[in-house]
Amino acid sequence: MLAILLVTFPFFALVLCGYVAVRRNLLPTLAIPALNTFVLFFALPCLLYRFGATTPIAQSLDPNVLSVYLLCALTMVGVTVWLTRGKRIRWKDAAFGALVAAFPNTGFMGVPLLVKLLGTQAAGPAIATILVDLVITSSVCIALSQLDSADEHGVRHAAGNALRGMLINPMPWSILLGALSSALAVLPPAPVMQTIGLLADAASPVALFTIGAVLARSQMASSASTPLLEYLPVVAMKLLLHPLLVLVAGSFAIRIGLALDPFALMVMVLVAALPSASNVVMLAEKFAADSGRIARIILVSTALAFLTFSGAAALLTTP
């Protein structure tokens, strides 16, 4: 367990640094969008491209990983909406609550953390889960968020927004471009690859720092208090139910003969054990959902994941 904590501590410590920097006014909140832009459009796509280009395409786009993880993601969305929707929490807030329950912080935190913990072979299955969450899980939840408006136009409009958001998001494209480079065994010229490498190396520390900054800004901007029962159960589902569901579903798939690599399953379980994706709070703000509730789920899940994720990693990696 101590060996795992020695790996995970620096990652969560960088999140704390970003949080403290904003709370202490060392970093102005107006600078956070610039950090997000750097991570989302420059550093993180380079990191994902580099991993994709150097990982066999059979690992980064493994149909067995994609199908099992997708089934679990959709199950998480359905269960969370069913358990949380009520008089106070309508479709919009239930849908974004389901998104933070099913969407781990794989891009900003998970890929570099899992590679550090398990080696570069962990990148392939982790990248596959990012594709599922960015392309399908997010789109489904955004569409569900519009069901409060009964007309078909509302859902169609939301689906269109989700599709446009996916098309302009550089992360899926960088993954697919990396997979194409891997399949064709073609890399950019050395100077270009070195530039990509420099940006990729900056992705992890800046992304983790930015997570903390975003969480601090969201907490400071939220004036209304959210009852504990409206967000703590979602935190528990994210940190406990999600990885357990992936473990059970993956183990059952292997038992019935699906060619799912046990190592890939371990990576998928640890992906599911990650805290909620920090970018969901920005989506919630964009669609006028209760971003304060979403921010609390992300904040608490990130704080608790230092222990729960480390514990899961220790259990799964112990011989």
For each residue, the residues with C-beta under 8 A, 3 or more apart:
1: 4 5 310 311 314
2: 5 6
3: 6 7
4: 1 7 8 117 310 313 314 317
5: 1 2 8 9 310
6: 2 3 9
7: 3 4 10 11 113 116 117 313
8: 4 5 11 12 113 117 306 309 310 313
9: 5 6 12 13 306
10: 7 13 14
11: 7 8 14 15 109 112 113 116 204 208
12: 8 9 15 16 302 305 306
13: 9 10 16 17
14: 10 11 17 18 205 208 209 212
15: 11 12 18 19 109 208 209 211 212 215 302
16: 12 13 19 20 212
17: 13 14 20 21 209 212
18: 14 15 21 22 27 208 209 210 211 212 213 214 215 216
19: 15 16 22 23 212 213 215 216
20: 16 17 23 24 26 212 216
21: 17 18 24 26 27 209 212 213 216
22: 18 19 25 26 27 29 32 212 213 216 217 220
23: 19 20 216 220
24: 20 21
25: 22 28
26: 20 21 22
27: 18 21 22 31 32 213
28: 25 31
29: 22 32 213 217 220
30: 33
31: 27 28 34 35
32: 22 27 29 35 36 210 213 214 217
33: 30 36 37
34: 31 37 38
35: 31 32 38 39 206 209 210 213
36: 32 33 39 40 210 214
37: 33 34 40 41 42
38: 34 35 41 42 43 202 206
39: 35 36 42 43 44 108 203 206 207 210
40: 36 37 44 45 169 170 171
41: 37 38 45 170
42: 37 38 39 45 46 199
43: 38 39 46 47 199 200 202 203 206 207
44: 39 40 47 48 107 108 170 171 174 203 207
45: 40 41 42 48 49 170 171 173 174
46: 42 43 49 50 174 196 197 199 200 203
47: 43 44 50 51 111 112 199 200 203 204
48: 44 45 51 52 107 111 127 130 171 174 175 178
49: 45 46 52 53 174 175 177 178 181 196 200
50: 46 47 53 54 178 196 197 200
51: 47 48 54 55 60 111 115 120 123 124 127 178
52: 48 49 55 60 123 127 174 175 176 177 178 179 181 182
53: 49 50 177 178 181 182 187
54: 50 51 120 182
55: 51 52 59 60 120 121 123 124 127 178 182
56: 59 60 124 182
57: 60 61 179 182 183
58: 61 62
59: 55 56 62 121 123 124 125 128 264
60: 51 52 55 56 57 123 124 127 128 175 178 179 182
61: 57 58 66 128 131 179
62: 58 59 65 66 124 125 128 261 264
63: 66 67
64: 67 68 253 258 259 260 261 264
65: 62 68 69 125 128 129 260 264 268
66: 61 62 63 69 70 128 131 132
67: 63 64 70 71
68: 64 65 71 72 246 249 250 253 258 260 265 268
69: 65 66 72 73 128 129 132 246 268 271
70: 66 67 73 74 132 136
71: 67 68 74 75 249
72: 68 69 75 76 242 245 246 249 272
73: 69 70 76 77 102 103 132 133 136 137
74: 70 71 77 78 102 136 137 140
75: 71 72 78 79 245 249
76: 72 73 79 80 98 101 102 237 241 242 245
77: 73 74 80 81 95 98 99 101 102 137 140 141 144
78: 74 75 81 82 98
79: 75 76 82 83 237 241
80: 76 77 83 84 94 97 98 101 102 234 237
81: 77 78 84 85 91 94 95 97 98 144
82: 78 79 85
83: 79 80 233 237
84: 80 81 89 94 97 98 230 233 234
85: 81 82 89 90 91 94
86: 89
87:
88: 230
89: 84 85 86 93 94 97 230 290
90: 85 93 94 148
91: 81 85 94 95 144 145 146 147 148
92: 95 96 145 146 148 287 288 289 290
93: 89 90 96 97 289 290 293
94: 80 81 84 85 89 90 91 97 98 144
95: 77 81 91 92 98 99 141 142 144 145 147 289
96: 92 93 99 100 141 145 280 283 284 287 289 290 294
97: 80 81 84 89 93 94 100 101 231 234 293 294 297
98: 76 77 78 80 81 84 94 95 101 102 141 144
99: 77 95 96 102 103 137 138 141 142 277 280 283
100: 96 97 103 234 238 276 277 280 294 297 298 301
101: 76 77 80 97 98 234 237 238 241 242 276 297
102: 73 74 76 77 80 98 99 133 137 141 238 242
103: 73 99 100 133 137 138 276 277 280
104: 110 129 133 238 242 271 272 273 274 275 276 277
105: 108 109 110 211 274 275 276 277 278 302
106: 109 110 111 126 129 130 133 271 274 277
107: 44 48 110 111 130 171 207 277
108: 39 44 105 207 208 210 211 277 278 279
109: 11 15 105 106 112 113 207 208 211 274 275
110: 104 105 106 107 113 114 126 270 271 274
111: 47 48 51 106 107 114 115 123 126 127 130
112: 11 47 109 115 116 203 204 207
113: 7 8 11 109 110 116 117 274
114: 110 111 117 118 122 123 126 267 270 271
115: 51 111 112 118 119 120 122 123 126
116: 7 11 112 113
117: 4 7 8 113 114 122 270 313 317
118: 114 115 121 122 263 266 267 270 317
119: 115 122
120: 51 54 55 115 123
121: 55 59 118 124 263
122: 114 115 117 118 119 125 126 267
123: 51 52 55 59 60 111 114 115 120 126 127
124: 51 55 56 59 60 62 121 127 128 264
125: 59 62 65 122 128 129 261 263 264 267 268 271
126: 106 110 111 114 115 122 123 129 130 267 271
127: 48 51 52 55 60 111 123 124 130 131 175 178
128: 59 60 61 62 65 66 69 124 125 131 132
129: 65 69 104 106 125 126 132 133 268 271
130: 48 106 107 111 126 127 133 134 171 172 175
131: 61 66 127 128 134 135 172 175
132: 66 69 70 73 128 129 135 136 137
133: 73 102 103 104 106 129 130 136 137 138 277
134: 130 131 137 138 166 169 171 172
135: 131 132 138 139 166 172
136: 70 73 74 132 133 139 140
137: 73 74 77 99 102 103 132 133 134 140 141
138: 99 103 133 134 135 141 142 162 165 166 283
139: 135 136 142 143 159 162 163 166
140: 74 77 136 137 143 144
141: 77 95 96 98 99 102 137 138 144 145
142: 95 99 138 139 145 146 158 159 161 162 165 283 287
143: 139 140 146 155 158 159 162
144: 77 81 91 94 95 98 140 141 147
145: 91 92 95 96 141 142 148 158 287 289
146: 91 92 142 143 149 154 155 157 158
147: 91 95 144 150 154 155
148: 90 91 92 145 154
149: 146 153 154 155
150: 147 154
151: 154
152: 155 156
153: 149 156 157
154: 146 147 148 149 150 151 157 158
155: 143 146 147 149 152 158 159
156: 152 153 159 160
157: 146 153 154 160 161
158: 142 143 145 146 154 155 161 162 287
159: 139 142 143 155 156 162 163
160: 156 157 163 164
161: 142 157 158 164 165
162: 138 139 142 143 158 159 165 166
163: 139 159 160 166 167
164: 160 161 167 168
165: 138 142 161 162 168 169
166: 134 135 138 139 162 163 169 172
167: 163 164
168: 164 165
169: 40 134 165 166 172 173
170: 40 41 44 45 173 174
171: 40 44 45 48 107 130 134 174 175
172: 130 131 134 135 166 169 175 176
173: 45 169 170 176 177
174: 44 45 46 48 49 52 170 171 177 178
175: 48 49 52 60 127 130 131 171 172 178 179
176: 52 172 173 179 180
177: 49 52 53 173 174 180 181
178: 48 49 50 51 52 53 55 60 127 174 175 181 182
179: 52 57 60 61 175 176 182 183
180: 176 177 183 184
181: 49 52 53 177 178 184 185 186 187
182: 52 53 54 55 56 57 60 178 179 185
183: 57 179 180
184: 180 181
185: 181 182
186: 181
187: 53 181 193
188: 192 193 196
189: 192 193
190: 193 194
191: 194 195
192: 188 189 195 196
193: 187 188 189 190 196 197
194: 190 191 197 198
195: 191 192 198 199
196: 46 49 50 188 192 193 199 200
197: 46 50 193 194 200 201
198: 194 195 201 202
199: 42 43 46 47 195 196 202 203
200: 43 46 47 49 50 196 197 203
201: 197 198 204
202: 38 43 198 199 205 206
203: 39 43 44 46 47 112 199 200 206 207
204: 11 47 112 201 207 208
205: 14 202 208 209
206: 35 38 39 43 202 203 209 210
207: 39 43 44 107 108 109 112 203 204 210 211
208: 11 14 15 18 108 109 204 205 211 212
209: 14 15 17 18 21 35 205 206 212 213
210: 18 32 35 36 39 108 206 207 213 214 278
211: 15 18 105 108 109 207 208 214 215 278 302
212: 14 15 16 17 18 19 20 21 22 208 209 215 216
213: 18 19 21 22 27 29 32 35 209 210 216 217
214: 18 32 36 210 211 217 218 278 279 281 282
215: 15 18 19 211 212 218 219 278 295 298 299 302
216: 18 19 20 21 22 23 212 213 219 220
217: 22 29 32 213 214 220 221
218: 214 215 221 222 281 291 292 294 295 298 299
219: 215 216 222 295 296 299
220: 22 23 29 216 217
221: 217 218 291 292
222: 218 219 226 291 292 295 296
223: 292
224: 292
225:
226: 222 230 231 290 292 293 296
227: 230 231
228: 231 232
229: 232 233
230: 84 88 89 226 227 293
231: 97 226 227 228 234 235 293 296 297 300
232: 228 229 235 236 300
233: 83 84 229 236 237
234: 80 84 97 100 101 231 237 238 297
235: 231 232 238 239 297 300 301 304
236: 232 233 239 240 241
237: 76 79 80 83 101 233 234 240 241 242
238: 100 101 102 104 234 235 241 242 275 276 297 301
239: 235 236 242 243 273 275 301 304 305 308 309
240: 236 237 243 244 308
241: 76 79 101 236 237 238 244 245
242: 72 76 101 102 104 237 238 239 245 246 272 273
243: 239 240 246 247 269 270 272 273 312
244: 240 241 247 248
245: 72 75 76 241 242 248 249 272
246: 68 69 72 242 243 249 250 265 268 269 271 272
247: 243 244 250 251 265 269
248: 244 245 251 252
249: 68 71 72 75 245 246 252 253
250: 68 246 247 253 254 260 265 268 269
251: 247 248 254 255 265
252: 248 249 255 256
253: 64 68 249 250 256 258 260
254: 250 251 257 258 260 262 265
255: 251 252
256: 252 253
257: 254
258: 64 68 253 254
259: 64
260: 64 65 68 250 253 254 264 265
261: 62 64 125 264 265
262: 254 265 266
263: 118 121 125 266 267
264: 59 62 64 65 124 125 260 261 267 268
265: 68 246 247 250 251 254 260 261 262 268 269
266: 118 262 263 269 270 316 317
267: 114 118 122 125 126 263 264 270 271
268: 65 68 69 125 129 246 250 264 265 271 272
269: 243 246 247 250 265 266 272 273 312 316
270: 110 114 117 118 243 266 267 273 274 309 312 313 316
271: 69 104 106 110 114 125 126 129 246 267 268 274
272: 72 104 242 243 245 246 268 269
273: 104 239 242 243 269 270 305 308 309 312 313
274: 104 105 106 109 110 113 270 271 305 309
275: 104 105 109 238 239 298 301 302 304 305 309
276: 100 101 103 104 105 238 280 297 298 301 302
277: 99 100 103 104 105 106 107 108 133 280 298
278: 105 108 210 211 214 215 281 298 302
279: 108 214 282 283
280: 96 99 100 103 276 277 283 284 294 298
281: 214 218 278 284 285 291 294 295 298
282: 214 279 285 286
283: 96 99 138 142 279 280 286 287
284: 96 280 281 287 289 290 291 294
285: 281 282 288 289 291
286: 282 283
287: 92 96 142 145 158 283 284
288: 92 285
289: 92 93 95 96 145 284 285 294
290: 89 92 93 96 226 284 293 294
291: 218 221 222 281 284 285 294 295
292: 218 221 222 223 224 226 295 296
293: 93 97 226 230 231 290 296 297
294: 96 97 100 218 280 281 284 289 290 291 297 298
295: 215 218 219 222 281 291 292 298 299
296: 219 222 226 231 292 293 299 300
297: 97 100 101 231 234 235 238 276 293 294 300 301
298: 100 215 218 275 276 277 278 280 281 294 295 301 302
299: 215 218 219 295 296 302 303
300: 231 232 235 296 297 303 304
301: 100 235 238 239 275 276 297 298 304 305
302: 12 15 105 211 215 275 276 278 298 299 305
303: 299 300 306
304: 235 239 275 300 301 307 308
305: 12 239 273 274 275 301 302 308 309
306: 8 9 12 303 309 310
307: 304 310 311
308: 239 240 273 304 305 311 312
309: 8 239 270 273 274 275 305 306 312 313
310: 1 4 5 8 306 307 313 314
311: 1 307 308 314 315
312: 243 269 270 273 308 309 315 316
313: 4 7 8 117 270 273 309 310 316 317
314: 1 4 310 311 317 318
315: 311 312 318
316: 266 269 270 312 313
317: 4 117 118 266 313 314
318: 314 315
319:
